[in-house]
Amino acid sequence: MYYSDEIIEEVRVKNDIVDVISGYVRLQKKGSSYFGLCPFHNEKSPSFSVSRQKQMYYCFGCGAGGNVFTFLMEYENYSFQEALKVLADRAGVTLPETEYSEEARKRAGLKATLLEINKLAAKYYYAQLRQPQGAAGLRYLKDRQLSDDMLRAFGLGYSNKYSDDLYKYLKGKGYKDDLLVKAGLISYDERQGVYDKFWNRVMFPIMDTNNRVVGFGGRVLGDAKPKYLNSPETDIFDKSRNLYGLNRARRSKKPYFLLCEGYMDVISLHQAGFDNAVASLGTALTNGHASLIKRYVNEVYLTYDSDDAGTRAALRALPILRDVGITARIIRMEPYKDPDEFIKNMGAEAFEERIGKARNGFLYSLEVLRKDFDMNTPEGKTDFMKETARRLSGFTEEIERNNYIEAVAKEYHTGYEELKKLVVKMAVETGMAKPASRPKSGRSKDKGKEDGIQKSQKILLTWLIEDEGIFNQISKYIVPEDFSEGICRTVAGLLYEQYEKHDVNPAKIMNYFTDEEEHREVAGLFHTKIRELSTPKEREKALRETVIRVKNHSIEQAGKNWDAADIEGMQKLMKAKSDLQNLRKLHISVN
């Protein structure tokens, strides 16, 4: 769905960001901005800033930032269109009907219909559990010590022992066979004809982050196989991109997720007060799962089963989580198999203690690895340390790698320096690193210089929106092309256009971007911390130096890329150098 810039801006203007965010975060006014505890990471001191003047928010702790659309996209996990619709409803703005292509209209219509069918099925299963024919299912859940509140909260139900009950119900609602098959609720073969996908099972509705039923899991009553059965992949259900319980866990205030293997583990943990538990859906953890988790937390505690299969699953999950930047820890369930059994026998307080004693994921993987070697012999211990060194070389960040080397050296009574040398050697031997060589002159310097220029450009953009008088003084010398290519230059161009139209509005600039990461990056450009300068003279000196640094870097880059045959380019370069000389003499006043 696409809406005009005018309608998007109307919705944004009619939803004051302070008023909207105040519904989620307790804010206190400090100076011209409002501050509160960031809802996107765990913190004790408020670093989450909301500006009514800029109509933007920014967290100086985790870097989250954007306008009112971004906030709903991040907090509620809405798409841009969903955030726009919610805010339009809030402000009483009627969104115009959107024109679809024939194909897009059919696709949207199919998804809407499948969601309707799944919602009806969930209501049907929920009702059956509470009827006489659902007594066996209800008894099973009560034997598992689930409360009525949990049954309601997770919408648990029952599919009757007759294999066409749901089919008859949905047919009575007017839905055709092909749609019921596409919804994953009905199967068909020549021998049996049409029959329900689920029957004689306790039903677990699977919901997306917006609490819409997209699929089901069913636990059989009796000895039939498979014990657990999940909905097949459909147009609204992708197992590798959904997590059971995420619709509830994403609202948890805890800064980490408890990652389980089964539905009952999740529900038992939520019942015990651990509202941050989720589970993958009958499949191993995927990159899609990890990326989804990363949108909410940076740390995961694995609560997989304590048997060999659970251990293998945990070891497979560790590198997947690490690849997206998630720190993983392992909770030991012994002497019980899973969180459900543990909670029932030991209680919530004991589980909390296990969380406190959770093992670092990498160190846990070495514990498991150690069992494959005879640590009582020099050869066995040497081979173990070589494999450990190879795994340590997988940490690309030097400080992180060195911290792990230190931890491993301490754990296995090995010299730090000796282990570090072995890590380097194994990295070279396995092709994960090249032999150390002297860096070319200026490489490190250039990298630092580049980082410094990026910081200077961000400082200048922050200054430009905080003091409109600066633009009038420098726009003759600094143009958008002086900023680095990419978002920085795009934002500078949009800001300059606003100045020319006498309508400076940084939050409006975000309407040009729909990706959350882009919003975060743009917000960072306008919220760069500028060191405290006590006098106007110091501020003016710092500003002039920043402007000169940005212009000088632009000239250097243009000189590197200049073609001797480009006469027009040479003329631009000469003018830029002249502007730089004038800038060195320019007095810039700061409010």
C-alpha positions as CSV (number, residue, x, y, z in Angstrom):
1,M,0.0,0.0,0.0
2,Y,1.3,3.4,-0.9
3,Y,0.0,6.8,0.3
4,S,1.0,10.3,-0.8
5,D,3.6,12.3,1.0
6,E,0.8,14.8,1.9
7,I,-1.4,12.2,3.7
8,I,1.6,10.7,5.5
9,E,2.7,14.1,6.7
10,E,-0.9,15.0,7.8
11,V,-1.0,11.9,10.0
12,R,2.4,12.6,11.5
13,V,1.6,16.2,12.3
14,K,-1.7,15.3,14.0
15,N,0.1,12.8,16.3
16,D,2.4,14.7,18.6
17,I,5.3,12.4,19.4
18,V,5.4,13.3,23.1
19,D,1.7,12.5,23.5
20,V,2.0,9.2,21.7
21,I,5.1,7.9,23.5
22,S,3.7,9.1,26.9
23,G,1.2,6.3,26.4
24,Y,4.0,3.7,26.6
25,V,6.9,5.4,28.5
26,R,6.8,7.6,31.6
27,L,8.4,10.9,30.5
28,Q,9.7,13.8,32.5
29,K,10.6,17.2,31.0
30,K,14.2,18.3,31.3
31,G,15.0,21.5,29.5
32,S,13.4,21.4,26.0
33,S,13.2,17.6,25.8
34,Y,11.5,14.8,27.7
35,F,13.4,11.9,29.2
36,G,12.4,8.4,30.3
37,L,13.7,4.8,30.6
38,C,14.3,3.4,27.1
39,P,11.6,0.7,26.2
40,F,14.0,-0.9,23.8
41,H,16.8,-1.9,26.2
42,N,17.2,-2.4,29.9
43,E,18.5,0.6,31.8
44,K,18.4,2.2,35.2
45,S,19.2,5.8,34.3
46,P,17.0,7.5,31.7
47,S,18.8,8.0,28.3
48,F,15.7,7.9,26.1
49,S,15.0,11.5,24.8
50,V,11.8,12.7,23.1
51,S,11.8,16.2,21.5
52,R,8.6,18.0,20.8
53,Q,10.5,20.6,18.8
54,K,12.1,18.0,16.5
55,Q,9.2,15.5,16.8
56,M,11.8,12.7,17.2
57,Y,13.0,10.3,19.8
58,Y,16.5,9.0,20.4
59,C,18.1,6.8,23.0
60,F,21.7,7.7,23.7
61,G,22.2,4.3,25.3
62,C,21.2,1.8,22.5
63,G,20.8,4.2,19.5
64,A,17.1,3.6,18.9
65,G,15.5,6.6,17.3
66,G,13.1,8.0,14.8
67,N,9.7,9.7,14.5
68,V,6.3,8.7,15.7
69,F,5.9,6.1,12.9
70,T,9.3,4.5,13.8
71,F,8.3,4.2,17.5
72,L,5.1,2.2,16.7
73,M,7.1,0.1,14.2
74,E,9.7,-0.8,16.8
75,Y,7.5,-1.0,19.9
76,E,4.5,-2.7,18.4
77,N,6.4,-4.5,15.6
78,Y,4.1,-2.9,13.0
79,S,4.9,-2.4,9.3
80,F,5.0,1.2,8.2
81,Q,1.5,0.9,6.7
82,E,0.2,-0.6,9.9
83,A,1.7,2.2,12.0
84,L,0.2,4.7,9.6
85,K,-3.2,3.2,9.9
86,V,-3.1,3.1,13.7
87,L,-2.0,6.8,13.9
88,A,-4.5,7.8,11.3
89,D,-7.3,6.3,13.4
90,R,-6.0,7.9,16.5
91,A,-6.0,11.4,14.8
92,G,-9.3,10.9,13.0
93,V,-7.6,11.0,9.6
94,T,-9.4,9.0,6.8
95,L,-6.9,7.2,4.6
96,P,-7.9,7.2,1.0
97,E,-8.6,3.9,-0.7
98,T,-5.5,2.5,-2.3
99,E,-5.3,1.3,-5.9
100,Y,-4.0,-2.2,-6.2
101,S,-2.8,-4.2,-9.1
102,E,-5.0,-7.2,-9.9
103,E,-2.3,-9.5,-8.6
104,A,-1.7,-7.6,-5.4
105,R,-5.5,-7.4,-4.8
106,K,-5.8,-11.1,-5.1
107,R,-2.9,-11.8,-2.9
108,A,-4.1,-9.4,-0.2
109,G,-7.6,-10.8,-0.4
110,L,-6.3,-14.4,-0.1
111,K,-4.3,-13.6,3.0
112,A,-7.2,-11.8,4.6
113,T,-9.5,-14.8,3.9
114,L,-6.9,-17.2,5.4
115,L,-6.7,-15.1,8.5
116,E,-10.5,-15.2,8.8
117,I,-10.6,-19.0,8.4
118,N,-7.9,-19.5,11.0
119,K,-9.6,-17.2,13.5
120,L,-12.8,-19.1,13.1
121,A,-11.0,-22.4,13.5
122,A,-9.4,-21.1,16.7
123,K,-12.8,-20.1,18.1
124,Y,-14.2,-23.5,17.2
125,Y,-11.4,-25.4,18.9
126,Y,-11.6,-23.2,21.9
127,A,-15.4,-23.8,22.2
128,Q,-15.0,-27.6,21.7
129,L,-12.5,-27.9,24.7
130,R,-15.3,-26.6,26.9
131,Q,-18.0,-29.0,25.6
132,P,-18.6,-32.6,26.8
133,Q,-16.8,-33.9,23.7
134,G,-13.7,-32.0,24.8
135,A,-13.5,-33.5,28.3
136,A,-10.5,-35.6,27.5
137,G,-8.6,-32.6,26.2
138,L,-9.5,-30.4,29.2
139,R,-8.5,-33.2,31.6
140,Y,-5.1,-33.5,29.9
141,L,-4.4,-29.8,30.3
142,K,-5.6,-29.8,33.9
143,D,-3.4,-32.7,34.6
144,R,-0.5,-30.6,33.2
145,Q,-1.5,-28.1,36.0
146,L,-2.5,-25.2,33.6
147,S,-4.8,-22.6,35.1
148,D,-8.0,-21.3,33.4
149,D,-6.3,-18.0,33.0
150,M,-3.5,-19.6,30.9
151,L,-6.0,-21.6,28.9
152,R,-7.7,-18.3,28.0
153,A,-4.5,-16.4,27.5
154,F,-3.1,-18.8,25.0
155,G,-6.5,-19.7,23.5
156,L,-6.0,-23.5,23.9
157,G,-8.7,-25.7,22.4
158,Y,-9.5,-29.2,21.2
159,S,-10.1,-30.9,17.9
160,N,-12.8,-33.6,18.0
161,K,-12.1,-37.3,17.5
162,Y,-14.2,-37.2,14.3
163,S,-12.0,-36.4,11.3
164,D,-14.4,-34.0,9.5
165,D,-15.9,-31.9,12.3
166,L,-14.0,-28.7,11.5
167,Y,-14.5,-29.3,7.8
168,K,-18.3,-29.4,8.1
169,Y,-18.2,-26.3,10.4
170,L,-16.2,-24.2,7.9
171,K,-18.1,-25.5,4.9
172,G,-21.2,-24.3,6.7
173,K,-19.7,-20.8,6.9
174,G,-19.4,-20.8,3.1
175,Y,-15.7,-21.5,2.6
176,K,-14.7,-23.6,-0.4
177,D,-12.4,-26.7,-0.2
178,D,-9.5,-25.1,-2.0
179,L,-9.4,-22.2,0.5
180,L,-9.5,-24.6,3.5
181,V,-6.6,-26.6,2.0
182,K,-4.7,-23.3,1.5
183,A,-5.3,-22.5,5.2
184,G,-3.6,-25.7,6.2
185,L,-6.6,-27.0,8.1
186,I,-7.9,-29.6,5.6
187,S,-6.2,-32.4,3.7
188,Y,-7.3,-34.5,0.8
189,D,-6.4,-37.8,-0.8
190,E,-8.2,-40.2,-3.2
191,R,-8.6,-42.9,-0.5
192,Q,-10.0,-40.8,2.4
193,G,-11.3,-37.9,0.5
194,V,-11.5,-34.6,2.5
195,Y,-10.6,-34.7,6.2
196,D,-9.4,-32.5,9.0
197,K,-5.7,-31.9,9.4
198,F,-6.1,-32.1,13.2
199,W,-8.4,-34.4,15.1
200,N,-8.4,-35.8,18.7
201,R,-5.7,-33.3,19.6
202,V,-5.3,-30.5,22.2
203,M,-4.9,-27.4,20.0
204,F,-2.3,-24.6,20.4
205,P,-3.1,-21.6,18.2
206,I,0.0,-20.0,16.8
207,M,-0.2,-16.2,16.7
208,D,1.9,-13.6,14.9
209,T,3.1,-10.5,16.7
210,N,-0.1,-8.7,16.0
211,N,-2.1,-11.5,17.8
212,R,-3.6,-12.9,14.5
213,V,-3.9,-16.7,14.3
214,V,-1.7,-17.9,11.5
215,G,-1.4,-21.6,12.3
216,F,-1.9,-24.4,14.9
217,G,0.0,-27.0,16.8
218,G,-1.8,-30.1,18.0
219,R,-0.8,-32.6,20.7
220,V,-2.4,-36.0,20.2
221,L,-4.4,-37.7,22.9
222,G,-3.4,-41.3,22.9
223,D,-0.6,-43.1,21.2
224,A,-1.1,-42.0,17.6
225,K,1.9,-40.5,15.7
226,P,3.1,-37.9,15.4
227,K,2.8,-36.8,19.0
228,Y,2.9,-33.1,17.9
229,L,1.6,-31.9,14.6
230,N,2.0,-28.4,13.2
231,S,0.2,-26.6,10.4
232,P,2.0,-26.8,7.1
233,E,3.5,-23.7,5.5
234,T,0.9,-21.4,4.0
235,D,0.6,-17.8,2.6
236,I,0.3,-16.6,6.2
237,F,2.4,-19.1,8.1
238,D,6.2,-19.5,7.8
239,K,7.6,-21.8,10.6
240,S,11.1,-20.3,10.2
241,R,9.9,-16.8,10.8
242,N,7.5,-17.3,13.7
243,L,8.0,-18.1,17.4
244,Y,5.4,-19.5,19.7
245,G,4.6,-17.0,22.5
246,L,6.3,-14.1,20.8
247,N,3.0,-12.1,20.7
248,R,3.1,-12.0,24.5
249,A,6.9,-12.2,25.2
250,R,7.6,-9.1,23.1
251,R,5.8,-7.0,25.7
252,S,7.9,-8.3,28.5
253,K,10.1,-5.8,30.4
254,K,12.9,-8.4,30.7
255,P,15.9,-7.6,28.5
256,Y,16.2,-11.3,27.3
257,F,14.2,-14.2,26.0
258,L,13.9,-17.7,27.4
259,L,14.1,-19.9,24.3
260,C,12.3,-23.2,24.7
261,E,11.6,-26.3,22.5
262,G,7.9,-26.9,23.2
263,Y,4.5,-25.2,23.6
264,M,4.0,-26.5,27.2
265,D,7.4,-25.2,28.2
266,V,6.4,-21.7,27.1
267,I,3.0,-21.8,28.8
268,S,4.4,-23.2,32.0
269,L,7.0,-20.5,32.2
270,H,4.5,-17.8,31.5
271,Q,2.2,-19.2,34.2
272,A,5.2,-19.1,36.6
273,G,5.8,-15.4,35.9
274,F,8.4,-15.7,33.1
275,D,6.6,-13.8,30.5
276,N,9.6,-13.7,28.1
277,A,9.5,-17.3,27.1
278,V,9.2,-18.3,23.4
279,A,9.7,-21.5,21.3
280,S,10.5,-22.4,17.7
281,L,7.7,-24.2,16.0
282,G,8.6,-27.9,15.6
283,T,11.7,-27.0,13.7
284,A,15.3,-26.3,14.6
285,L,16.3,-22.6,15.2
286,T,16.9,-20.8,11.9
287,N,18.5,-17.6,10.8
288,G,15.0,-16.2,10.4
289,H,14.2,-17.0,14.0
290,A,17.4,-15.4,15.2
291,S,16.8,-12.2,13.1
292,L,13.3,-12.0,14.5
293,I,14.6,-12.3,18.1
294,K,17.2,-9.7,17.4
295,R,14.4,-7.1,16.8
296,Y,13.5,-7.4,20.5
297,V,16.5,-8.5,22.6
298,N,20.2,-8.9,22.4
299,E,20.4,-11.8,24.9
300,V,18.8,-15.3,24.9
301,Y,18.8,-18.0,27.6
302,L,18.4,-21.5,26.0
303,T,16.2,-23.8,28.0
304,Y,16.3,-26.8,25.7
305,D,15.7,-30.3,27.0
306,S,18.6,-31.8,29.0
307,D,18.8,-35.0,26.9
308,D,21.3,-35.5,24.1
309,A,18.9,-34.2,21.5
310,G,18.4,-31.0,23.5
311,T,22.1,-30.6,23.9
312,R,22.7,-31.0,20.1
313,A,19.9,-28.5,19.4
314,A,21.5,-26.0,21.8
315,L,24.9,-26.4,20.2
316,R,23.4,-25.8,16.7
317,A,21.6,-22.7,17.9
318,L,24.6,-21.0,19.5
319,P,26.4,-20.0,16.2
320,I,23.1,-19.0,14.6
321,L,22.4,-16.6,17.4
322,R,25.9,-15.3,17.5
323,D,25.9,-14.5,13.8
324,V,23.1,-11.9,14.3
325,G,24.8,-10.4,17.4
326,I,22.8,-12.2,20.1
327,T,24.6,-13.4,23.3
328,A,23.4,-16.9,24.3
329,R,23.5,-18.6,27.7
330,I,22.5,-22.1,28.7
331,I,20.2,-23.0,31.6
332,R,20.8,-26.5,33.0
333,M,17.6,-28.4,33.7
334,E,19.0,-31.4,35.4
335,P,17.7,-33.5,37.1
336,Y,14.6,-32.7,35.0
337,K,14.1,-32.9,31.3
338,D,12.6,-29.6,30.4
339,P,11.4,-26.2,31.9
340,D,7.8,-27.6,32.3
341,E,9.0,-30.5,34.5
342,F,11.4,-28.3,36.4
343,I,8.8,-25.6,37.3
344,K,6.3,-28.2,38.4
345,N,8.9,-29.9,40.7
346,M,11.1,-27.0,41.9
347,G,9.0,-23.9,41.4
348,A,9.7,-20.4,40.0
349,E,12.2,-19.3,42.6
350,A,14.5,-22.3,41.8
351,F,14.2,-21.6,38.1
352,E,15.2,-18.0,38.7
353,E,18.3,-19.3,40.5
354,R,19.1,-21.4,37.5
355,I,18.9,-18.3,35.3
356,G,21.4,-16.6,37.5
357,K,23.8,-19.6,37.1
358,A,23.3,-19.9,33.4
359,R,26.4,-20.9,31.5
360,N,28.0,-18.8,28.8
361,G,27.0,-20.4,25.5
362,F,30.6,-20.7,24.1
363,L,32.0,-22.0,27.3
364,Y,29.2,-24.6,27.5
365,S,30.0,-25.8,24.0
366,L,33.6,-26.4,25.2
367,E,32.3,-28.4,28.1
368,V,30.4,-30.7,25.7
369,L,33.5,-30.8,23.3
370,R,35.7,-31.8,26.2
371,K,33.9,-35.1,26.5
372,D,35.3,-36.2,23.1
373,F,38.9,-36.0,24.3
374,D,41.0,-37.8,27.0
375,M,42.0,-34.9,29.1
376,N,44.2,-37.1,31.3
377,T,46.7,-37.5,28.5
378,P,49.0,-34.8,27.0
379,E,47.9,-35.7,23.5
380,G,44.2,-35.5,24.3
381,K,44.5,-32.2,26.1
382,T,46.6,-30.8,23.2
383,D,44.1,-31.8,20.6
384,F,41.3,-30.3,22.7
385,M,43.1,-27.0,23.0
386,K,43.8,-26.9,19.3
387,E,40.1,-27.4,18.5
388,T,39.3,-24.8,21.2
389,A,41.7,-22.4,19.6
390,R,40.2,-22.9,16.2
391,R,36.8,-22.0,17.6
392,L,38.1,-19.0,19.4
393,S,39.5,-17.7,16.0
394,G,35.9,-17.4,14.9
395,F,35.4,-14.3,17.0
396,T,36.1,-11.4,14.6
397,E,36.1,-8.6,17.2
398,E,39.6,-8.5,18.8
399,I,38.4,-7.4,22.3
400,E,35.7,-10.1,22.4
401,R,38.2,-12.8,21.2
402,N,40.8,-11.7,23.8
403,N,38.2,-11.8,26.5
404,Y,37.2,-15.4,25.6
405,I,40.8,-16.4,25.4
406,E,41.3,-15.1,28.9
407,A,38.2,-16.9,30.1
408,V,39.2,-20.2,28.5
409,A,42.8,-20.0,29.7
410,K,41.6,-19.5,33.3
411,E,39.0,-22.3,32.9
412,Y,41.5,-24.9,31.6
413,H,44.6,-23.8,33.4
414,T,46.5,-22.7,30.3
415,G,48.7,-19.7,29.8
416,Y,47.0,-16.7,28.2
417,E,49.8,-15.8,25.8
418,E,50.4,-19.4,24.8
419,L,46.7,-19.8,24.0
420,K,46.6,-16.5,22.1
421,K,49.5,-17.6,19.9
422,L,47.7,-20.9,19.2
423,V,44.6,-19.1,18.2
424,V,46.5,-17.1,15.7
425,K,48.3,-20.2,14.4
426,M,45.0,-22.1,14.0
427,A,43.3,-19.1,12.3
428,V,46.2,-19.0,9.7
429,E,46.1,-22.8,9.2
430,T,42.4,-23.0,8.7
431,G,42.3,-20.0,6.3
432,M,40.3,-17.8,8.8
433,A,43.1,-15.2,8.9
434,K,46.2,-14.2,7.0
435,P,49.7,-14.2,8.5
436,A,50.4,-10.9,10.3
437,S,52.0,-8.3,8.1
438,R,53.0,-4.7,8.5
439,P,50.1,-2.5,7.5
440,K,50.7,-0.2,4.6
441,S,51.6,3.3,5.6
442,G,48.5,5.4,6.4
443,R,45.9,2.6,6.4
444,S,45.0,2.8,10.1
445,K,45.3,6.6,9.9
446,D,42.9,6.7,6.9
447,K,40.4,4.5,8.8
448,G,40.5,6.8,11.8
449,K,40.3,9.8,9.6
450,E,37.2,8.4,7.8
451,D,35.5,7.7,11.2
452,G,36.3,11.3,12.3
453,I,34.8,12.8,9.1
454,Q,31.6,10.8,9.6
455,K,31.4,12.2,13.2
456,S,32.0,15.7,11.9
457,Q,29.3,15.4,9.3
458,K,26.8,14.1,12.0
459,I,27.8,17.0,14.3
460,L,27.2,19.5,11.6
461,L,23.8,18.1,10.7
462,T,22.8,18.1,14.4
463,W,24.0,21.8,14.7
464,L,22.0,22.7,11.5
465,I,18.6,21.6,13.0
466,E,19.3,23.1,16.4
467,D,20.3,26.5,15.2
468,E,18.7,27.7,12.0
469,G,21.0,30.7,11.9
470,I,24.0,28.5,11.1
471,F,22.5,27.5,7.7
472,N,22.3,31.1,6.5
473,Q,26.0,31.5,7.3
474,I,27.4,28.3,5.8
475,S,25.1,27.3,3.0
476,K,27.1,29.4,0.5
477,Y,30.1,27.3,1.2
478,I,28.8,23.9,2.3
479,V,26.4,22.0,0.0
480,P,24.8,18.5,0.3
481,E,27.4,17.1,-2.1
482,D,30.1,17.8,0.6
483,F,28.5,15.0,2.7
484,S,29.4,11.4,2.3
485,E,27.4,9.4,-0.2
486,G,24.4,7.4,1.1
487,I,21.9,8.3,3.8
488,C,24.1,11.2,5.1
489,R,24.1,13.0,1.8
490,T,20.4,12.2,1.1
491,V,19.4,13.7,4.5
492,A,21.6,16.7,4.0
493,G,19.9,17.3,0.6
494,L,16.4,17.0,2.1
495,L,17.3,19.4,5.0
496,Y,18.7,22.0,2.6
497,E,15.5,21.7,0.6
498,Q,13.5,22.4,3.8
499,Y,15.6,25.4,4.6
500,E,15.0,26.8,1.1
501,K,11.3,26.4,1.6
502,H,11.5,27.9,5.1
503,D,10.0,24.7,6.5
504,V,12.7,23.0,8.6
505,N,11.2,19.7,10.0
506,P,13.6,16.9,10.7
507,A,10.8,14.4,11.6
508,K,9.3,15.0,8.1
509,I,12.6,13.8,6.5
510,M,11.9,10.4,8.0
511,N,8.8,10.1,5.8
512,Y,11.3,9.4,2.9
513,F,12.4,6.2,4.7
514,T,10.3,3.2,5.7
515,D,13.0,0.8,7.0
516,E,13.5,0.8,10.8
517,E,17.3,0.7,10.5
518,E,17.3,3.7,8.2
519,H,15.1,5.6,10.7
520,R,17.6,4.7,13.5
521,E,20.5,5.9,11.3
522,V,18.7,9.2,10.4
523,A,17.8,9.9,14.0
524,G,21.5,9.3,14.9
525,L,22.5,12.0,12.4
526,F,20.3,14.6,14.2
527,H,21.2,13.5,17.8
528,T,25.0,13.5,17.8
529,K,26.4,14.4,21.2
530,I,28.3,17.6,21.1
531,R,30.8,18.1,23.9
532,E,29.9,20.7,26.4
533,L,31.5,24.1,25.5
534,S,31.1,26.8,28.1
535,T,31.4,30.0,26.1
536,P,30.0,31.2,22.8
537,K,33.5,31.8,21.6
538,E,34.4,28.1,22.2
539,R,31.3,26.9,20.4
540,E,32.0,29.2,17.4
541,K,35.5,27.9,17.2
542,A,34.4,24.2,17.4
543,L,31.7,24.9,14.7
544,R,34.1,26.6,12.3
545,E,36.6,23.7,12.7
546,T,33.8,21.2,12.0
547,V,32.7,23.0,8.9
548,I,36.3,23.3,7.6
549,R,36.9,19.6,8.2
550,V,33.8,18.6,6.3
551,K,34.7,20.9,3.3
552,N,38.3,19.9,3.3
553,H,37.4,16.2,3.2
554,S,35.0,16.8,0.3
555,I,37.7,18.5,-1.7
556,E,40.2,15.7,-1.0
557,Q,37.7,13.1,-2.2
558,A,36.8,15.2,-5.3
559,G,40.6,15.5,-6.1
560,K,41.1,11.7,-5.9
561,N,38.2,11.1,-8.3
562,W,38.9,13.9,-10.7
563,D,39.5,13.1,-14.3
564,A,42.1,15.4,-16.0
565,A,39.8,15.7,-19.1
566,D,36.9,16.9,-17.0
567,I,37.1,20.7,-17.4
568,E,33.8,21.3,-15.5
569,G,35.0,19.1,-12.7
570,M,38.2,21.1,-12.4
571,Q,36.3,24.4,-12.3
572,K,34.1,23.0,-9.4
573,L,37.2,21.8,-7.6
574,M,38.8,25.3,-7.9
575,K,35.7,27.0,-6.6
576,A,35.5,24.5,-3.7
577,K,39.1,25.4,-2.8
578,S,38.2,29.1,-2.9
579,D,35.2,28.4,-0.7
580,L,37.5,26.6,1.8
581,Q,39.8,29.6,2.0
582,N,36.8,31.9,2.7
583,L,35.6,29.5,5.3
584,R,38.9,29.8,7.2
585,K,38.3,33.6,7.5
586,L,34.6,33.3,8.2
587,H,33.2,34.3,11.6
588,I,30.3,32.0,12.4
589,S,28.0,33.1,15.3
590,V,26.2,30.5,17.4
591,N,23.1,31.1,19.5
